[in-house]
Amino acid sequence: EDQVTQSPEALRLQEGESSSLNCSYTVSGLRGLFWYRQDPGKGPEFLFTLYSAGEEKEKERLKATLTKKESFLHITAPKPEDSATYLCAVQGGGGETSGSRLTFGEGTQLTVNP
Amino acid sequence: KAGVTQTPRYLIKTRGQQVTLSCSPISGHRSVSWYQQTPGQGLQFLFEYFSETQRNKGNFPGRFSGRQFSNSRSEMNVSTLELGDSALYLCASSFSQNEKLFFGSGTQLSVL
């Protein structure tokens, strides 16, 4: 059974204070690791997909990295508008029956104070 | 391009009732998935439909069911509602299986 654990559960930063969020996973045959952002009262918004160890992707102040056991979401010089819950998910297994099924972590609630 | 649309946005029901939630995927997307989100359990996979066929099902009781129509729109049904069914129900679509999911804003279901 695929499992995803995110840490910390909550993180409070000052504007401009860089930090990292962690996502540890166990999966049978990783097909993709996904990062989503979720604002209160809204559905998750796609950020990144990583497919293999060593891969990195960047978008504005966010950078996602992947190893064989974990992924990190690095936030550089965050702004108050980066406040949200960040969700990590894995797509595992293989074959035609696996489909798009994602296993999510509980998320990290990030608050950036001005 | 319109995103994933879910209706209704909010729903209040009582125990024992049944409920039907609706999802319209992004135009051209053929895969629709449903997830349940609660504070204690996070996002849990319910089921996935592709070309009107259920391709995957999560670990939920048979009271939870769904279907997909020929235009890719999907509905999920929960019968004999229980207090524990109170949750945000999220629909997500993708062009095909194995691709990134685009989520709707969800239907917030409260069971009293």
Interface residues (C-beta under 8 A of the other chain):
Chain A: R31 G32 F34 Y36 G41 K42 G43 P44 E45 F46 T49 L87 A89 Q91 E96 T97 S98 G99 S100 R101 L102 T103 F104 G105 E106 G107
Chain B: V4 S31 S33 Y35 G42 L43 Q44 F45 E48 F50 R55 N56 G58 L90 A92 S94 Q97 N98 E99 K100 L101 F102 F103 G104 S105 G106
